[in-house]
Amino acid sequence: MTIILTVVFIILLLFIVGWGISIYNSLISTRNQVDNQFANIDVILKQRADQIPQLVTITEKAMEHEKSLFTSLSDARQRYLNAQQVDDKISASNEMGRVLSRIVAVAENYPTLISGEQFSQLQIALSEVEDKLAQRREGFNDATTEYNTAIQMFPNSIIAGFFNFKLLPLLDISDDEKNITVFNSNNPYVTGHK
């Protein structure tokens, strides 16, 4: 009888350990998908961050009384460039997107600025980057949602809690960004991004 109980206990223990390993591996796989999707987006976010100094240079003189917007944009850019963790980069990027869209919206109140060649070219470049970002944002947010759901579901939440898996933020699109007007060569005013 003791041998049977010992064998049953060992089989049960092996089953629980195997189950835990399976869940852990599944969570790692899901988190790696998020990291992969973010790596694809990070390149585009860096391109957007690199365009900010040019935008500031072109618009700063014309929009002198909008200093707080430029300060916010520079701060968000610096936070993005200095961020080491994915969630810190996402947070800074979300803020950068909100401020960028406000600057573009405010710039529309300056006819001499928006009619300038440099500003028009920069708007086209920003629009192209935002379009690329919109295409990849969906894949990243899908992978992140799948990961967040996996670590919250029972019994995965037990393993996720034990191994300190944390929820990750989504790369959002602000209401301002959804409604910005951008200039492109085909149509002078195309509203919004995907």
N, C-alpha and C positions, 0 to 999 in steps of 0.2 A: 504494500500500500504506500509506503514512504517513497519507494522508487517511482511509482506512478505519479504521485504528487510532485516529486522533484522534476520528472520529465515534463509534466504539464506546466509547471512553473517556468522551466527553462524555455519551453516552446512559446509560452505567453510572453516572457521577457524578450525573446528574439523577435517575436511579432511586433511588440511595442517599439523596440529599438529600430527595427526595419521600417516601421511606419514613420517614426520620427525622422529617420534619415531620408526617407522618400519626401516628406513634407519639406524638410530643410533644403534638399536639392531642388525641389520645385520652386521654392521661394528665391533661391540663389539664381536660378534660371530666369525667373521673372524680373528680378532686380537687374540682372545683366542686360535684359532686353531694354529696360529703361535707360541704363547707361549707354547702350548702343544708340538708341534713338536720340539721346541728348548729345552724344558726340556728333551726330549728323546735324543737329541744330546749333551746336556751340560755334561751329565755323561761321554760320550766318549771323549769329548774334554778335560775334567778334567783328564781322564786316560792318554791321550796323553801328557798333560802338566806334569803329574807326572813322565813320562818316560824320560823327558828331562834331569834332573840331572844325571841319570844313563848314558845316551848317552854322555853327556859332560864329565863325569868322564872317560869313556872308550876311547873316541876319542881325548880328549884334548892333551894328551902327544904326540900322534902320529902325530897330525895335529897342532903343535904349531904355525905355521905361518898363520893359519886360524882363529886367535883370533877374528877378526871382526865378523865372522859368529857366533861364540859362544856368543859374546856380544849381537848381534842382536836376537839370539834365547832366551837368558835369559831375555832380555828386553820384547820381545813379550810374553813370558810365564808370566812374572810379571804383564804386562798389562792385560792379560787374567784373572789371579787369582784375581786382584784388581778390575776388571770391575764389575759394578753393573747393567748396562743397557745391553739389548740384543744386540743392535747395536755396543756397545763398545766391547763386548765379541766376536762378529762375526769378527770385524775388527782385533782384536788381534789374533784370531784363524787363520784368513786368512794369516796374516803375519807369524805366527808360522809355518803353513803348508808350506809356500814358503821357509823359512829358513831351516826347517827340510829336505825338498827334496834336497836343495842345499848341505847340509852337507852329506847326504847319497850319492849324486852324486860325491862329492869331495872325500869322503872316498874310493870310488872305485879306486882312484889313489894310495892308500896305501895298497898293497897286504898283508903285514904282519898284518895290522889292520883287513881287511875284512876276513882273514882266521882264526882269533882268535875266540875261542868258545863264549866268552862273547858278542862280537859284533854280531856274527851270531844269538845268542839267542835274543839279543835286536832287531835286524832287523826283526826277525820273530814276536816278540811281537808288534813292531811298525806296521808291515804289517797287523796283525790281527786287530789292532785298526783302521788303515786307511780303511780296508775293511768294518768294522762296520760303520765307519763314512760315507763312500761312500753310504752304503745302506740307511742310515737315512738322508743324505744330500738332496737327491731327494725329500723326503716328506716335509722337512723343506722349501726347495726352492719353491716347488709347493704352499705350504700354504702362503709363503711370497709373491709370485707373485700374488696370488689371492687377498690377502689383499691390496697390493700396487695398483693393478688394480682397486679394489673396491673404494679406497679413491680418485683415480684420475678421475673416471668416473662421468659425470654429470648425475643426480643432487646430487649424493652422495658426490661430492667434496665440496658442500656447507656445508653440515652437518659435514663432516670431517674437513674442515677448521674452522668451528665455535667451534668444540670440540677439536681442536688441535691434530688430528690424524696425525702422521708423517710417511713418507716412511721408510721402513726398508731395510737394505742391505741383499743381498743374501750371503750364505756361499759358497764361490767360491773354485774352484780348479785351481791352477796355472798351467801354461804350464810346468814348471819344475816338478811339482808333477805328471802330467800326464805321464811324460817320465822317472820317476825314475826306477831304477832297484832294486828289492828287492830279498832277499834270502828266500826261504821257503823249507820245508823238501821234498816236492814232486818234485820240479824242481829247480835246483840251481839258475836259473835266470828267473824270471817272470817279464815282463815289465809292468809298469803302474798300475793304479788303475781306478776303474770305476768312 
